[in-house]
Amino acid sequence: MSDHTPEHDPPEPLRSPAPRVVIVGAGYAGSHAAVAARRAGDVEVVVVDQDGWHGFLPRLAGVAAGRLRASDARSPLRELTGVEVVRAGVVRVDDEAGLLVLDDATTLQADAMVVTVGSGSPAGSVPGSSEHAATLHTPDDALRLRRRLARTRQLLVVGAGATGVQLAAEVAALRDDIEVHLIEVAGRVLPAEPQRLSEDATRYLHRVGVRLHLGTEVARIDRRGLLTGEGRRLDGTVVWAGGWRARADELLPDAPLLDGRAVVTSDLRVSGLRRVLAAGDVAAHRDVLGRPLPMSAQIASQAGAVAGRNAAALATGRATRPARLLELGRMIDCGARGVGRVGPVPLGWGPTARMVPLLHLGIDARHLWQLGGPVLALAHLPGRTRPQVDTGARPNLHAVS
């Protein structure tokens, strides 16, 4: 007979009564994954995010320039998704054990996981950029930049992708007291977009007075400004808006990567893993014809919804379904005007430039409608006053130490 009595045996880890799906990240992919998993039923859904807020990233330039409020660019994730939110960072994902290790060394059990940690601009690739350049990733970043703009006469935006073009255009159009420079190593603005979009954006940037430095490298950034590769000195507030880069290896070190993004199967499981899916910028998505898809909120929303449904299916032993992702176009909202395309049809020339902000507002409304219906969509229109909702401390989710 064993000497061990029940009170001497180690306690069993507490488990959720229902299979659990854990979503890592609160962006477009994460919010859609959470709602899709909740609607699939028969599972407990938990989102783990550092601050518990969902950010509307295309609105950040408007916040920095002073056209929008910070509350227009974020919403409590619990309000958007209706699921439990754990405010924490995830430092490791263990596919075999079905565990996530959080930044306070506790672990969270999961029957299926969806990683949607997105991407970031690689500040640090130029000497001094991490120490002296502002970034534009969150509403708090936008507010800090707005305060800095109150004390500067020159804004130096490094990177002429969508974020850089939006920020330069918004500030130049609204702030006559600030001289705006846009520096891009490629030979044109919006280098990842079709030539026509680049030309339309260039015309608008010239119209609002942005000074373009194309084909120009940045050699160093310091507290006064920056030095170009040709040795030209520009002083002012520097914002790093360089190309966005995924770092899937930070959470998924065993996953195969493509340009830093996790390679996923047709049902969005990370290749080689059993219970981990990935969606959004962190995943190397392809369209229905097998062509690589860009990092965008549009693709992240579609992929997140598929990943959430498939995670619920994995957790409950049901069959998963392949993702059928489709890139419909691109909208770059610059405030009163913008540039974009619907399929191959360009927008941004003549009267169509004023259509872009309205179309972008419609896209945001559709995103919110899909999450929570018309009431949610109306409540988060820019300019609406909303009560502040507590994002919540860590609930008791049977985390085990």
Secondary structure, 3 states (H helix, E strand, C coil): CCCCCHHHCCCCCCCCCCCEEEEECCCHHHHHHHHHHHHHCCCEEEEEECCCEEECHHHHHHHHHCCCCHHHHEEEHHHHHCCEEEECCEEEEECCCCEEEECCCCEEECCEEEECCCEECCCCCCCCHHHHCECCCCHHHHHHHHHHHCCCCEEEEECCCHHHHHHHHHHHHHCCCCEEEEEECCCCCCCCCCHHHHHHHHHHHHHCCCEEEECCCEEEECCCEEEECCCCEEECEEEECCCCEECHHHCCCCCCEECCEEEECCCCEECCCCCEEECHHHEECECCCCCECCCCHHHHHHHHHHHHHHHHHHHHCCCCCCCCCCCCEEEEECCCCEEEEECCEEECCHHHHHHHHHHHHHHHHHHHHHHHCHHHHHHCCCCCCCCCCCCCCCCCCCCEC
